[in-house]
């Protein structure tokens, strides 16, 4: 698994343009601009262990799934995030059903900085959400869990 290097510049020199890669993080956490998501907090998924990685994506659909499947009762949210260190392909999705990383999903041990929020997005249908939750429950019953 190769690691990608993200070079960051000082805050005052950071420019957001339509040509900069956008990354998304779906959750039910209420975060503000400039806040950092960091490892070590309780995971939004599964057995809710302390998270060793932060997961994010360069496409909107996986972020929507992240928001919809996150545990908790708070509002589903999708944040635009900026990695602050090394990122790598998410092994839970890379080379699973399809070769490579078509969902453009990643993980990192470094903080993600909240730089915006997607406020208008289309949820998956009730049937799609039920099928996904049923599939996750079936895998859990078989003892198959996400790679950490």
Chimera marker file (.cmm) of the C-alpha trace (Angstrom):
<marker_set name="trace">
<marker id="1" x="0.000" y="0.000" z="0.000" r="1" g="1" b="0" radius="0.5"/>
<marker id="2" x="1.633" y="3.210" z="-1.082" r="1" g="1" b="0" radius="0.5"/>
<marker id="3" x="1.455" y="6.382" z="0.936" r="1" g="1" b="0" radius="0.5"/>
<marker id="4" x="0.798" y="9.686" z="-0.747" r="1" g="1" b="0" radius="0.5"/>
<marker id="5" x="2.496" y="12.826" z="0.422" r="1" g="1" b="0" radius="0.5"/>
<marker id="6" x="0.419" y="15.935" z="0.903" r="1" g="1" b="0" radius="0.5"/>
<marker id="7" x="2.520" y="19.053" z="1.076" r="1" g="1" b="0" radius="0.5"/>
<marker id="8" x="0.908" y="21.882" z="2.952" r="1" g="1" b="0" radius="0.5"/>
<marker id="9" x="1.845" y="25.513" z="2.866" r="1" g="1" b="0" radius="0.5"/>
<marker id="10" x="1.530" y="28.058" z="5.650" r="1" g="1" b="0" radius="0.5"/>
<marker id="11" x="-2.079" y="28.999" z="6.377" r="1" g="1" b="0" radius="0.5"/>
<marker id="12" x="-1.811" y="32.456" z="4.816" r="1" g="1" b="0" radius="0.5"/>
<marker id="13" x="-0.566" y="31.015" z="1.518" r="1" g="1" b="0" radius="0.5"/>
<marker id="14" x="-3.250" y="28.327" z="1.141" r="1" g="1" b="0" radius="0.5"/>
<marker id="15" x="-5.490" y="29.118" z="-1.803" r="1" g="1" b="0" radius="0.5"/>
<marker id="16" x="-8.649" y="27.127" z="-2.539" r="1" g="1" b="0" radius="0.5"/>
<marker id="17" x="-9.380" y="26.988" z="-6.237" r="1" g="1" b="0" radius="0.5"/>
<marker id="18" x="-11.638" y="24.788" z="-8.360" r="1" g="1" b="0" radius="0.5"/>
<marker id="19" x="-8.448" y="22.965" z="-9.419" r="1" g="1" b="0" radius="0.5"/>
<marker id="20" x="-7.531" y="21.781" z="-5.915" r="1" g="1" b="0" radius="0.5"/>
<marker id="21" x="-8.502" y="18.190" z="-5.044" r="1" g="1" b="0" radius="0.5"/>
<marker id="22" x="-11.549" y="18.244" z="-2.775" r="1" g="1" b="0" radius="0.5"/>
<marker id="23" x="-11.956" y="15.641" z="-0.034" r="1" g="1" b="0" radius="0.5"/>
<marker id="24" x="-15.130" y="14.792" z="1.898" r="1" g="1" b="0" radius="0.5"/>
<marker id="25" x="-15.839" y="13.264" z="5.313" r="1" g="1" b="0" radius="0.5"/>
<marker id="26" x="-19.346" y="12.049" z="6.208" r="1" g="1" b="0" radius="0.5"/>
<marker id="27" x="-20.319" y="11.993" z="9.886" r="1" g="1" b="0" radius="0.5"/>
<marker id="28" x="-22.905" y="13.051" z="12.441" r="1" g="1" b="0" radius="0.5"/>
<marker id="29" x="-20.453" y="15.242" z="14.359" r="1" g="1" b="0" radius="0.5"/>
<marker id="30" x="-21.119" y="18.978" z="14.576" r="1" g="1" b="0" radius="0.5"/>
<marker id="31" x="-17.867" y="20.669" z="13.539" r="1" g="1" b="0" radius="0.5"/>
<marker id="32" x="-16.850" y="24.212" z="12.709" r="1" g="1" b="0" radius="0.5"/>
<marker id="33" x="-14.597" y="25.647" z="10.035" r="1" g="1" b="0" radius="0.5"/>
<marker id="34" x="-10.947" y="25.264" z="10.937" r="1" g="1" b="0" radius="0.5"/>
<marker id="35" x="-11.556" y="22.462" z="13.446" r="1" g="1" b="0" radius="0.5"/>
<marker id="36" x="-9.385" y="19.380" z="13.218" r="1" g="1" b="0" radius="0.5"/>
<marker id="37" x="-10.675" y="15.821" z="13.074" r="1" g="1" b="0" radius="0.5"/>
<marker id="38" x="-8.142" y="13.681" z="14.905" r="1" g="1" b="0" radius="0.5"/>
<marker id="39" x="-7.575" y="9.978" z="15.553" r="1" g="1" b="0" radius="0.5"/>
<marker id="40" x="-8.152" y="8.584" z="19.030" r="1" g="1" b="0" radius="0.5"/>
<marker id="41" x="-11.831" y="9.466" z="19.323" r="1" g="1" b="0" radius="0.5"/>
<marker id="42" x="-14.581" y="6.863" z="19.383" r="1" g="1" b="0" radius="0.5"/>
<marker id="43" x="-15.281" y="5.515" z="15.896" r="1" g="1" b="0" radius="0.5"/>
<marker id="44" x="-18.593" y="6.308" z="14.173" r="1" g="1" b="0" radius="0.5"/>
<marker id="45" x="-18.942" y="2.657" z="13.166" r="1" g="1" b="0" radius="0.5"/>
<marker id="46" x="-18.859" y="-0.934" z="14.365" r="1" g="1" b="0" radius="0.5"/>
<marker id="47" x="-17.872" y="-1.610" z="17.960" r="1" g="1" b="0" radius="0.5"/>
<marker id="48" x="-16.941" y="2.053" z="18.442" r="1" g="1" b="0" radius="0.5"/>
<marker id="49" x="-13.316" y="1.439" z="19.365" r="1" g="1" b="0" radius="0.5"/>
<marker id="50" x="-10.885" y="4.326" z="19.489" r="1" g="1" b="0" radius="0.5"/>
<marker id="51" x="-10.208" y="5.173" z="15.843" r="1" g="1" b="0" radius="0.5"/>
<marker id="52" x="-6.652" y="4.621" z="14.615" r="1" g="1" b="0" radius="0.5"/>
<marker id="53" x="-7.400" y="6.289" z="11.271" r="1" g="1" b="0" radius="0.5"/>
<marker id="54" x="-9.610" y="8.981" z="9.792" r="1" g="1" b="0" radius="0.5"/>
<marker id="55" x="-11.456" y="7.985" z="6.629" r="1" g="1" b="0" radius="0.5"/>
<marker id="56" x="-12.324" y="10.360" z="3.814" r="1" g="1" b="0" radius="0.5"/>
<marker id="57" x="-13.009" y="10.340" z="0.093" r="1" g="1" b="0" radius="0.5"/>
<marker id="58" x="-12.586" y="12.399" z="-3.057" r="1" g="1" b="0" radius="0.5"/>
<marker id="59" x="-16.081" y="11.473" z="-4.303" r="1" g="1" b="0" radius="0.5"/>
<marker id="60" x="-19.364" y="12.485" z="-2.735" r="1" g="1" b="0" radius="0.5"/>
<marker id="61" x="-21.228" y="9.142" z="-2.687" r="1" g="1" b="0" radius="0.5"/>
<marker id="62" x="-18.957" y="7.380" z="-0.135" r="1" g="1" b="0" radius="0.5"/>
<marker id="63" x="-19.142" y="10.486" z="2.074" r="1" g="1" b="0" radius="0.5"/>
<marker id="64" x="-22.946" y="10.302" z="1.927" r="1" g="1" b="0" radius="0.5"/>
<marker id="65" x="-22.747" y="6.648" z="3.019" r="1" g="1" b="0" radius="0.5"/>
<marker id="66" x="-20.425" y="7.700" z="5.847" r="1" g="1" b="0" radius="0.5"/>
<marker id="67" x="-22.908" y="10.283" z="7.072" r="1" g="1" b="0" radius="0.5"/>
<marker id="68" x="-25.903" y="7.949" z="6.733" r="1" g="1" b="0" radius="0.5"/>
<marker id="69" x="-24.248" y="4.964" z="8.423" r="1" g="1" b="0" radius="0.5"/>
<marker id="70" x="-22.555" y="6.858" z="11.261" r="1" g="1" b="0" radius="0.5"/>
<marker id="71" x="-23.902" y="5.983" z="14.682" r="1" g="1" b="0" radius="0.5"/>
<marker id="72" x="-25.649" y="8.605" z="16.758" r="1" g="1" b="0" radius="0.5"/>
<marker id="73" x="-28.717" y="10.765" z="16.667" r="1" g="1" b="0" radius="0.5"/>
<marker id="74" x="-27.205" y="14.029" z="15.450" r="1" g="1" b="0" radius="0.5"/>
<marker id="75" x="-27.792" y="15.420" z="11.963" r="1" g="1" b="0" radius="0.5"/>
<marker id="76" x="-25.938" y="13.802" z="9.053" r="1" g="1" b="0" radius="0.5"/>
<marker id="77" x="-23.205" y="16.094" z="7.762" r="1" g="1" b="0" radius="0.5"/>
<marker id="78" x="-20.625" y="16.078" z="5.005" r="1" g="1" b="0" radius="0.5"/>
<marker id="79" x="-17.540" y="18.199" z="5.494" r="1" g="1" b="0" radius="0.5"/>
<marker id="80" x="-14.909" y="19.320" z="3.037" r="1" g="1" b="0" radius="0.5"/>
<marker id="81" x="-11.622" y="18.384" z="4.636" r="1" g="1" b="0" radius="0.5"/>
<marker id="82" x="-7.950" y="19.010" z="3.993" r="1" g="1" b="0" radius="0.5"/>
<marker id="83" x="-5.386" y="16.323" z="4.911" r="1" g="1" b="0" radius="0.5"/>
<marker id="84" x="-2.438" y="17.547" z="6.987" r="1" g="1" b="0" radius="0.5"/>
<marker id="85" x="-0.127" y="14.575" z="6.414" r="1" g="1" b="0" radius="0.5"/>
<marker id="86" x="0.327" y="11.268" z="4.639" r="1" g="1" b="0" radius="0.5"/>
<marker id="87" x="-2.759" y="9.611" z="3.149" r="1" g="1" b="0" radius="0.5"/>
<marker id="88" x="-3.208" y="6.066" z="1.852" r="1" g="1" b="0" radius="0.5"/>
<marker id="89" x="-5.881" y="4.096" z="0.010" r="1" g="1" b="0" radius="0.5"/>
<marker id="90" x="-8.657" y="2.791" z="2.293" r="1" g="1" b="0" radius="0.5"/>
<marker id="91" x="-7.981" y="-0.978" z="2.475" r="1" g="1" b="0" radius="0.5"/>
<marker id="92" x="-11.667" y="-1.613" z="3.265" r="1" g="1" b="0" radius="0.5"/>
<marker id="93" x="-12.597" y="-0.543" z="-0.273" r="1" g="1" b="0" radius="0.5"/>
<marker id="94" x="-9.431" y="-0.702" z="-2.399" r="1" g="1" b="0" radius="0.5"/>
<marker id="95" x="-9.229" y="-3.808" z="-4.596" r="1" g="1" b="0" radius="0.5"/>
<marker id="96" x="-12.365" y="-5.299" z="-3.004" r="1" g="1" b="0" radius="0.5"/>
<marker id="97" x="-15.147" y="-5.490" z="-5.634" r="1" g="1" b="0" radius="0.5"/>
<marker id="98" x="-13.161" y="-3.631" z="-8.280" r="1" g="1" b="0" radius="0.5"/>
<marker id="99" x="-9.472" y="-3.269" z="-9.039" r="1" g="1" b="0" radius="0.5"/>
<marker id="100" x="-7.842" y="-0.148" z="-7.648" r="1" g="1" b="0" radius="0.5"/>
<marker id="101" x="-9.605" y="2.569" z="-5.707" r="1" g="1" b="0" radius="0.5"/>
<marker id="102" x="-12.592" y="3.651" z="-7.878" r="1" g="1" b="0" radius="0.5"/>
<marker id="103" x="-14.371" y="5.279" z="-4.919" r="1" g="1" b="0" radius="0.5"/>
<marker id="104" x="-11.248" y="7.365" z="-4.266" r="1" g="1" b="0" radius="0.5"/>
<marker id="105" x="-11.482" y="6.528" z="-0.558" r="1" g="1" b="0" radius="0.5"/>
<marker id="106" x="-8.535" y="7.135" z="1.749" r="1" g="1" b="0" radius="0.5"/>
<marker id="107" x="-7.414" y="7.017" z="5.348" r="1" g="1" b="0" radius="0.5"/>
<marker id="108" x="-4.835" y="8.871" z="7.413" r="1" g="1" b="0" radius="0.5"/>
<marker id="109" x="-3.379" y="8.922" z="10.900" r="1" g="1" b="0" radius="0.5"/>
<marker id="110" x="-2.942" y="12.703" z="10.644" r="1" g="1" b="0" radius="0.5"/>
<marker id="111" x="-5.597" y="15.335" z="11.367" r="1" g="1" b="0" radius="0.5"/>
<marker id="112" x="-8.088" y="16.453" z="8.750" r="1" g="1" b="0" radius="0.5"/>
<marker id="113" x="-8.894" y="20.156" z="8.774" r="1" g="1" b="0" radius="0.5"/>
<marker id="114" x="-12.526" y="21.160" z="8.159" r="1" g="1" b="0" radius="0.5"/>
<marker id="115" x="-12.510" y="23.729" z="5.350" r="1" g="1" b="0" radius="0.5"/>
<marker id="116" x="-16.196" y="23.686" z="4.393" r="1" g="1" b="0" radius="0.5"/>
<marker id="117" x="-19.482" y="21.804" z="4.493" r="1" g="1" b="0" radius="0.5"/>
<marker id="118" x="-21.668" y="20.352" z="1.750" r="1" g="1" b="0" radius="0.5"/>
<marker id="119" x="-25.134" y="21.489" z="2.776" r="1" g="1" b="0" radius="0.5"/>
<marker id="120" x="-27.167" y="20.185" z="-0.170" r="1" g="1" b="0" radius="0.5"/>
<marker id="121" x="-26.886" y="16.516" z="-1.122" r="1" g="1" b="0" radius="0.5"/>
<marker id="122" x="-29.191" y="13.634" z="-2.009" r="1" g="1" b="0" radius="0.5"/>
<marker id="123" x="-29.594" y="10.816" z="0.502" r="1" g="1" b="0" radius="0.5"/>
<marker id="124" x="-29.748" y="7.209" z="-0.625" r="1" g="1" b="0" radius="0.5"/>
<marker id="125" x="-33.220" y="5.707" z="-0.842" r="1" g="1" b="0" radius="0.5"/>
<marker id="126" x="-34.729" y="3.961" z="2.175" r="1" g="1" b="0" radius="0.5"/>
<marker id="127" x="-34.384" y="0.629" z="0.325" r="1" g="1" b="0" radius="0.5"/>
<marker id="128" x="-30.700" y="1.254" z="-0.488" r="1" g="1" b="0" radius="0.5"/>
<marker id="129" x="-29.959" y="2.247" z="3.104" r="1" g="1" b="0" radius="0.5"/>
<marker id="130" x="-31.785" y="-0.817" z="4.481" r="1" g="1" b="0" radius="0.5"/>
<marker id="131" x="-29.899" y="-3.119" z="2.063" r="1" g="1" b="0" radius="0.5"/>
<marker id="132" x="-26.547" y="-1.591" z="3.107" r="1" g="1" b="0" radius="0.5"/>
<marker id="133" x="-27.336" y="-1.898" z="6.833" r="1" g="1" b="0" radius="0.5"/>
<marker id="134" x="-28.565" y="-5.486" z="6.336" r="1" g="1" b="0" radius="0.5"/>
<marker id="135" x="-25.343" y="-6.309" z="4.459" r="1" g="1" b="0" radius="0.5"/>
<marker id="136" x="-23.200" y="-4.833" z="7.238" r="1" g="1" b="0" radius="0.5"/>
<marker id="137" x="-25.190" y="-6.748" z="9.881" r="1" g="1" b="0" radius="0.5"/>
<marker id="138" x="-24.722" y="-9.990" z="7.911" r="1" g="1" b="0" radius="0.5"/>
<marker id="139" x="-20.946" y="-9.442" z="7.691" r="1" g="1" b="0" radius="0.5"/>
<marker id="140" x="-20.840" y="-8.604" z="11.401" r="1" g="1" b="0" radius="0.5"/>
<marker id="141" x="-22.734" y="-11.815" z="12.242" r="1" g="1" b="0" radius="0.5"/>
<marker id="142" x="-20.125" y="-13.730" z="10.211" r="1" g="1" b="0" radius="0.5"/>
<marker id="143" x="-17.349" y="-12.052" z="12.186" r="1" g="1" b="0" radius="0.5"/>
<marker id="144" x="-16.191" y="-10.006" z="9.174" r="1" g="1" b="0" radius="0.5"/>
<marker id="145" x="-15.280" y="-6.501" z="10.241" r="1" g="1" b="0" radius="0.5"/>
<marker id="146" x="-13.601" y="-3.504" z="8.698" r="1" g="1" b="0" radius="0.5"/>
<marker id="147" x="-9.838" y="-3.478" z="8.433" r="1" g="1" b="0" radius="0.5"/>
<marker id="148" x="-8.391" y="-1.031" z="10.952" r="1" g="1" b="0" radius="0.5"/>
<link id1="1" id2="2" r="1" g="1" b="0" radius="0.2"/>
<link id1="2" id2="3" r="1" g="1" b="0" radius="0.2"/>
<link id1="3" id2="4" r="1" g="1" b="0" radius="0.2"/>
<link id1="4" id2="5" r="1" g="1" b="0" radius="0.2"/>
<link id1="5" id2="6" r="1" g="1" b="0" radius="0.2"/>
<link id1="6" id2="7" r="1" g="1" b="0" radius="0.2"/>
<link id1="7" id2="8" r="1" g="1" b="0" radius="0.2"/>
<link id1="8" id2="9" r="1" g="1" b="0" radius="0.2"/>
<link id1="9" id2="10" r="1" g="1" b="0" radius="0.2"/>
<link id1="10" id2="11" r="1" g="1" b="0" radius="0.2"/>
<link id1="11" id2="12" r="1" g="1" b="0" radius="0.2"/>
<link id1="12" id2="13" r="1" g="1" b="0" radius="0.2"/>
<link id1="13" id2="14" r="1" g="1" b="0" radius="0.2"/>
<link id1="14" id2="15" r="1" g="1" b="0" radius="0.2"/>
<link id1="15" id2="16" r="1" g="1" b="0" radius="0.2"/>
<link id1="16" id2="17" r="1" g="1" b="0" radius="0.2"/>
<link id1="17" id2="18" r="1" g="1" b="0" radius="0.2"/>
<link id1="18" id2="19" r="1" g="1" b="0" radius="0.2"/>
<link id1="19" id2="20" r="1" g="1" b="0" radius="0.2"/>
<link id1="20" id2="21" r="1" g="1" b="0" radius="0.2"/>
<link id1="21" id2="22" r="1" g="1" b="0" radius="0.2"/>
<link id1="22" id2="23" r="1" g="1" b="0" radius="0.2"/>
<link id1="23" id2="24" r="1" g="1" b="0" radius="0.2"/>
<link id1="24" id2="25" r="1" g="1" b="0" radius="0.2"/>
<link id1="25" id2="26" r="1" g="1" b="0" radius="0.2"/>
<link id1="26" id2="27" r="1" g="1" b="0" radius="0.2"/>
<link id1="27" id2="28" r="1" g="1" b="0" radius="0.2"/>
<link id1="28" id2="29" r="1" g="1" b="0" radius="0.2"/>
<link id1="29" id2="30" r="1" g="1" b="0" radius="0.2"/>
<link id1="30" id2="31" r="1" g="1" b="0" radius="0.2"/>
<link id1="31" id2="32" r="1" g="1" b="0" radius="0.2"/>
<link id1="32" id2="33" r="1" g="1" b="0" radius="0.2"/>
<link id1="33" id2="34" r="1" g="1" b="0" radius="0.2"/>
<link id1="34" id2="35" r="1" g="1" b="0" radius="0.2"/>
<link id1="35" id2="36" r="1" g="1" b="0" radius="0.2"/>
<link id1="36" id2="37" r="1" g="1" b="0" radius="0.2"/>
<link id1="37" id2="38" r="1" g="1" b="0" radius="0.2"/>
<link id1="38" id2="39" r="1" g="1" b="0" radius="0.2"/>
<link id1="39" id2="40" r="1" g="1" b="0" radius="0.2"/>
<link id1="40" id2="41" r="1" g="1" b="0" radius="0.2"/>
<link id1="41" id2="42" r="1" g="1" b="0" radius="0.2"/>
<link id1="42" id2="43" r="1" g="1" b="0" radius="0.2"/>
<link id1="43" id2="44" r="1" g="1" b="0" radius="0.2"/>
<link id1="44" id2="45" r="1" g="1" b="0" radius="0.2"/>
<link id1="45" id2="46" r="1" g="1" b="0" radius="0.2"/>
<link id1="46" id2="47" r="1" g="1" b="0" radius="0.2"/>
<link id1="47" id2="48" r="1" g="1" b="0" radius="0.2"/>
<link id1="48" id2="49" r="1" g="1" b="0" radius="0.2"/>
<link id1="49" id2="50" r="1" g="1" b="0" radius="0.2"/>
<link id1="50" id2="51" r="1" g="1" b="0" radius="0.2"/>
<link id1="51" id2="52" r="1" g="1" b="0" radius="0.2"/>
<link id1="52" id2="53" r="1" g="1" b="0" radius="0.2"/>
<link id1="53" id2="54" r="1" g="1" b="0" radius="0.2"/>
<link id1="54" id2="55" r="1" g="1" b="0" radius="0.2"/>
<link id1="55" id2="56" r="1" g="1" b="0" radius="0.2"/>
<link id1="56" id2="57" r="1" g="1" b="0" radius="0.2"/>
<link id1="57" id2="58" r="1" g="1" b="0" radius="0.2"/>
<link id1="58" id2="59" r="1" g="1" b="0" radius="0.2"/>
<link id1="59" id2="60" r="1" g="1" b="0" radius="0.2"/>
<link id1="60" id2="61" r="1" g="1" b="0" radius="0.2"/>
<link id1="61" id2="62" r="1" g="1" b="0" radius="0.2"/>
<link id1="62" id2="63" r="1" g="1" b="0" radius="0.2"/>
<link id1="63" id2="64" r="1" g="1" b="0" radius="0.2"/>
<link id1="64" id2="65" r="1" g="1" b="0" radius="0.2"/>
<link id1="65" id2="66" r="1" g="1" b="0" radius="0.2"/>
<link id1="66" id2="67" r="1" g="1" b="0" radius="0.2"/>
<link id1="67" id2="68" r="1" g="1" b="0" radius="0.2"/>
<link id1="68" id2="69" r="1" g="1" b="0" radius="0.2"/>
<link id1="69" id2="70" r="1" g="1" b="0" radius="0.2"/>
<link id1="70" id2="71" r="1" g="1" b="0" radius="0.2"/>
<link id1="71" id2="72" r="1" g="1" b="0" radius="0.2"/>
<link id1="72" id2="73" r="1" g="1" b="0" radius="0.2"/>
<link id1="73" id2="74" r="1" g="1" b="0" radius="0.2"/>
<link id1="74" id2="75" r="1" g="1" b="0" radius="0.2"/>
<link id1="75" id2="76" r="1" g="1" b="0" radius="0.2"/>
<link id1="76" id2="77" r="1" g="1" b="0" radius="0.2"/>
<link id1="77" id2="78" r="1" g="1" b="0" radius="0.2"/>
<link id1="78" id2="79" r="1" g="1" b="0" radius="0.2"/>
<link id1="79" id2="80" r="1" g="1" b="0" radius="0.2"/>
<link id1="80" id2="81" r="1" g="1" b="0" radius="0.2"/>
<link id1="81" id2="82" r="1" g="1" b="0" radius="0.2"/>
<link id1="82" id2="83" r="1" g="1" b="0" radius="0.2"/>
<link id1="83" id2="84" r="1" g="1" b="0" radius="0.2"/>
<link id1="84" id2="85" r="1" g="1" b="0" radius="0.2"/>
<link id1="85" id2="86" r="1" g="1" b="0" radius="0.2"/>
<link id1="86" id2="87" r="1" g="1" b="0" radius="0.2"/>
<link id1="87" id2="88" r="1" g="1" b="0" radius="0.2"/>
<link id1="88" id2="89" r="1" g="1" b="0" radius="0.2"/>
<link id1="89" id2="90" r="1" g="1" b="0" radius="0.2"/>
<link id1="90" id2="91" r="1" g="1" b="0" radius="0.2"/>
<link id1="91" id2="92" r="1" g="1" b="0" radius="0.2"/>
<link id1="92" id2="93" r="1" g="1" b="0" radius="0.2"/>
<link id1="93" id2="94" r="1" g="1" b="0" radius="0.2"/>
<link id1="94" id2="95" r="1" g="1" b="0" radius="0.2"/>
<link id1="95" id2="96" r="1" g="1" b="0" radius="0.2"/>
<link id1="96" id2="97" r="1" g="1" b="0" radius="0.2"/>
<link id1="97" id2="98" r="1" g="1" b="0" radius="0.2"/>
<link id1="98" id2="99" r="1" g="1" b="0" radius="0.2"/>
<link id1="99" id2="100" r="1" g="1" b="0" radius="0.2"/>
<link id1="100" id2="101" r="1" g="1" b="0" radius="0.2"/>
<link id1="101" id2="102" r="1" g="1" b="0" radius="0.2"/>
<link id1="102" id2="103" r="1" g="1" b="0" radius="0.2"/>
<link id1="103" id2="104" r="1" g="1" b="0" radius="0.2"/>
<link id1="104" id2="105" r="1" g="1" b="0" radius="0.2"/>
<link id1="105" id2="106" r="1" g="1" b="0" radius="0.2"/>
<link id1="106" id2="107" r="1" g="1" b="0" radius="0.2"/>
<link id1="107" id2="108" r="1" g="1" b="0" radius="0.2"/>
<link id1="108" id2="109" r="1" g="1" b="0" radius="0.2"/>
<link id1="109" id2="110" r="1" g="1" b="0" radius="0.2"/>
<link id1="110" id2="111" r="1" g="1" b="0" radius="0.2"/>
<link id1="111" id2="112" r="1" g="1" b="0" radius="0.2"/>
<link id1="112" id2="113" r="1" g="1" b="0" radius="0.2"/>
<link id1="113" id2="114" r="1" g="1" b="0" radius="0.2"/>
<link id1="114" id2="115" r="1" g="1" b="0" radius="0.2"/>
<link id1="115" id2="116" r="1" g="1" b="0" radius="0.2"/>
<link id1="116" id2="117" r="1" g="1" b="0" radius="0.2"/>
<link id1="117" id2="118" r="1" g="1" b="0" radius="0.2"/>
<link id1="118" id2="119" r="1" g="1" b="0" radius="0.2"/>
<link id1="119" id2="120" r="1" g="1" b="0" radius="0.2"/>
<link id1="120" id2="121" r="1" g="1" b="0" radius="0.2"/>
<link id1="121" id2="122" r="1" g="1" b="0" radius="0.2"/>
<link id1="122" id2="123" r="1" g="1" b="0" radius="0.2"/>
<link id1="123" id2="124" r="1" g="1" b="0" radius="0.2"/>
<link id1="124" id2="125" r="1" g="1" b="0" radius="0.2"/>
<link id1="125" id2="126" r="1" g="1" b="0" radius="0.2"/>
<link id1="126" id2="127" r="1" g="1" b="0" radius="0.2"/>
<link id1="127" id2="128" r="1" g="1" b="0" radius="0.2"/>
<link id1="128" id2="129" r="1" g="1" b="0" radius="0.2"/>
<link id1="129" id2="130" r="1" g="1" b="0" radius="0.2"/>
<link id1="130" id2="131" r="1" g="1" b="0" radius="0.2"/>
<link id1="131" id2="132" r="1" g="1" b="0" radius="0.2"/>
<link id1="132" id2="133" r="1" g="1" b="0" radius="0.2"/>
<link id1="133" id2="134" r="1" g="1" b="0" radius="0.2"/>
<link id1="134" id2="135" r="1" g="1" b="0" radius="0.2"/>
<link id1="135" id2="136" r="1" g="1" b="0" radius="0.2"/>
<link id1="136" id2="137" r="1" g="1" b="0" radius="0.2"/>
<link id1="137" id2="138" r="1" g="1" b="0" radius="0.2"/>
<link id1="138" id2="139" r="1" g="1" b="0" radius="0.2"/>
<link id1="139" id2="140" r="1" g="1" b="0" radius="0.2"/>
<link id1="140" id2="141" r="1" g="1" b="0" radius="0.2"/>
<link id1="141" id2="142" r="1" g="1" b="0" radius="0.2"/>
<link id1="142" id2="143" r="1" g="1" b="0" radius="0.2"/>
<link id1="143" id2="144" r="1" g="1" b="0" radius="0.2"/>
<link id1="144" id2="145" r="1" g="1" b="0" radius="0.2"/>
<link id1="145" id2="146" r="1" g="1" b="0" radius="0.2"/>
<link id1="146" id2="147" r="1" g="1" b="0" radius="0.2"/>
<link id1="147" id2="148" r="1" g="1" b="0" radius="0.2"/>
</marker_set>
